[in-house]
């Protein structure tokens, strides 16, 4: 766990990551609040708050008496949301800084390609 951020947000993000990477498939049941709490050694209210974020956003649904399940279309919607966040959080500041330094889009693309090559080579 990352102590700089609230645990409930980390729980929600981990569930989102599991949905995006296919560890949790659409229609599949997620662990219970008590299972989350026991596994992560957190208060069940904290686990509920994390899962509740996904319920509120429509990525997880409660089925009374059965449990909570990943909704259909959750992966696609999460990817769309994360792409928009990625653009705002990383690309916009990157382009602003590149413009300050006189780096054009072609040079930036070449820099990214070089970084990718370095990562795949190691």
C-alpha positions as CSV (number, residue, x, y, z in Angstrom):
1,X,0.0,0.0,0.0
2,X,1.1,3.5,-0.8
3,X,0.8,5.5,2.5
4,X,0.7,8.8,0.7
5,X,-2.8,8.1,-0.6
6,X,-6.0,7.0,1.1
7,X,-6.4,3.2,1.3
8,X,-10.0,3.3,-0.1
9,X,-8.7,5.0,-3.3
10,X,-6.0,2.4,-3.7
11,X,-8.6,-0.4,-3.3
12,X,-10.7,1.2,-6.0
13,X,-7.7,1.7,-8.3
14,X,-6.6,-1.9,-7.8
15,X,-10.0,-3.2,-8.7
16,X,-10.0,-0.9,-11.8
17,X,-6.6,-2.3,-12.8
18,X,-7.9,-5.9,-12.4
19,X,-10.8,-5.1,-14.6
20,X,-8.7,-3.4,-17.2
21,X,-6.0,-6.2,-17.3
22,X,-8.7,-8.9,-17.4
23,X,-8.0,-10.4,-14.0
24,X,-11.6,-9.6,-13.2
25,X,-13.9,-10.3,-16.2
26,X,-17.1,-8.5,-16.9
27,X,-19.9,-10.4,-15.2
28,X,-17.5,-12.0,-12.6
29,X,-18.0,-11.7,-8.9
30,X,-15.5,-9.6,-6.9
31,X,-14.3,-10.5,-3.4
32,X,-16.6,-9.6,-0.6
33,X,-16.0,-6.5,1.6
34,X,-15.0,-8.8,4.5
35,X,-12.5,-10.7,2.2
36,X,-11.0,-7.4,1.1
37,X,-10.8,-6.1,4.7
38,X,-9.2,-9.4,6.0
39,X,-6.7,-9.7,3.1
40,X,-5.6,-6.0,3.2
41,X,-5.9,-5.8,7.0
42,X,-8.1,-2.8,6.8
43,X,-11.4,-1.8,8.4
44,X,-14.4,-3.2,6.4
45,X,-15.8,0.4,6.2
46,X,-12.6,1.4,4.3
47,X,-13.0,-1.6,1.9
48,X,-16.6,-0.7,1.4
49,X,-15.8,2.9,0.6
50,X,-13.3,1.7,-2.0
51,X,-15.7,-0.7,-3.7
52,X,-18.5,1.8,-3.3
53,X,-16.6,4.2,-5.6
54,X,-16.8,1.6,-8.4
55,X,-20.5,0.9,-7.6
56,X,-21.2,4.7,-7.8
57,X,-19.4,4.9,-11.1
58,X,-21.2,1.9,-12.5
59,X,-18.3,-0.4,-12.9
60,X,-19.5,-2.8,-10.2
61,X,-23.1,-3.7,-9.3
62,X,-24.6,-5.1,-6.1
63,X,-26.8,-8.2,-6.5
64,X,-28.8,-8.4,-3.3
65,X,-28.0,-11.5,-1.3
66,X,-25.4,-12.7,-3.9
67,X,-22.5,-10.2,-3.9
68,X,-21.0,-7.7,-6.2
69,X,-20.2,-8.2,-9.8
70,X,-18.3,-6.4,-12.6
71,X,-20.8,-4.8,-14.9
72,X,-20.9,-5.4,-18.6
73,X,-19.0,-2.8,-20.5
74,X,-17.0,-1.8,-17.4
75,X,-13.6,-2.5,-19.0
76,X,-14.2,-0.4,-22.1
77,X,-15.6,2.5,-20.0
78,X,-12.6,2.3,-17.6
79,X,-10.1,2.3,-20.5
80,X,-11.9,5.4,-22.0
81,X,-11.8,7.2,-18.6
82,X,-8.1,6.3,-18.0
83,X,-7.1,7.5,-21.5
84,X,-8.8,10.8,-20.9
85,X,-7.1,11.1,-17.5
86,X,-3.8,10.1,-19.1
87,X,-4.1,12.9,-21.7
88,X,-4.9,15.5,-19.1
89,X,-2.4,14.3,-16.5
90,X,0.6,13.5,-18.7
91,X,0.3,14.6,-22.3
92,X,-0.9,18.2,-21.8
93,X,2.0,19.0,-19.4
94,X,4.4,17.1,-21.7
95,X,3.4,19.2,-24.7
96,X,3.6,22.4,-22.8
97,X,7.1,21.6,-21.7
98,X,8.1,20.4,-25.1
99,X,6.9,23.7,-26.6
100,X,9.0,25.7,-24.1
101,X,12.0,23.7,-25.1
102,X,11.4,24.0,-28.8
103,X,10.7,20.3,-29.3
104,X,8.3,19.6,-32.1
105,X,5.9,16.7,-32.3
106,X,8.2,14.7,-34.6
107,X,11.2,15.0,-32.3
108,X,8.9,14.1,-29.3
109,X,7.7,11.0,-31.2
110,X,11.4,10.0,-31.9
111,X,12.2,10.5,-28.2
112,X,9.3,8.3,-27.2
113,X,10.3,5.6,-29.7
114,X,13.9,5.6,-28.4
115,X,12.6,5.2,-24.8
116,X,10.4,2.4,-25.9
117,X,13.3,0.6,-27.6
118,X,15.4,1.0,-24.5
119,X,12.7,-0.5,-22.3
120,X,12.1,-3.5,-24.6
121,X,15.9,-4.1,-24.9
122,X,16.3,-4.5,-21.2
